[in-house]
Amino acid sequence: MANRGYDVVVDVDEREGDLGHTDLQEDLEFHSSNFDEANPRNSKIPPDAPFSSQPSNTSSKRFLWSISFYAQFFDVDTSAVLHRCFSALIPRQPFLDILDGNPDLYGPFWIATTVVFILFLTGTISQYLASHHDKAFVYNFKLLSGAAGLVYGYTGVIPVALWGALKWFGQTATGEVGMTLVECWALYGYANVIWVPVALISWSPVNILNFVFVAIGFIVSAVFLVRNLWPVVSVTEAKVSRVLLLAVVGLHAGLAIAIKILFFA
């Protein structure tokens, strides 16, 4: 009996308002204590698991054949895409700073697609204005396939070649390249935004006007590319950096000439 503890429950009658009126014989109840019994609810709380800032390997892995791997490159909202388009037309700060480590392929894809269809539309109008109206006009759908091959091919292949050259010649001491492949794609993709207004106004039958519009588009986009590629290319040797920049400008000039000849000749 002496080894067992007791819980004391005191029932106070609020109507009395004073503990002095408590009848100990009626209001005190004694219950057997269960302190010595094993109760899992009274066990010690296990310590918290140590916090780790590194994500788990299972959740962070993204494979080439999974949708989540490609979804990360389209994780951008409309306002961010419009801001990047505006920054490509009127550059005020380095474009890589605007990307802020989150390059996307959503904007470059739809910009290239828009350029393809506008080139086909305005190229068709230009051919119609230059054709003889004594017979029915036949749409030339080779313009559509040509625009798709030109724009998609240039935007998709040239950045890969440039990134490979930087990978070969421009590695830093840690073995890294100054920009990722997706950033290179994004840079070239947003550089194409200037061709949207250029294509919209270059269907004039006045050839010199078309030449001036295409030249303006080439200058704006080439300056945008050179300005943003120079900090990355400059880590290579002086001779290599000059060759890479000349190749960038030369290939871009080839794109402008192809647009002028194929669609607005």
Disulfide bonds with the S-S distance in Angstrom:
none
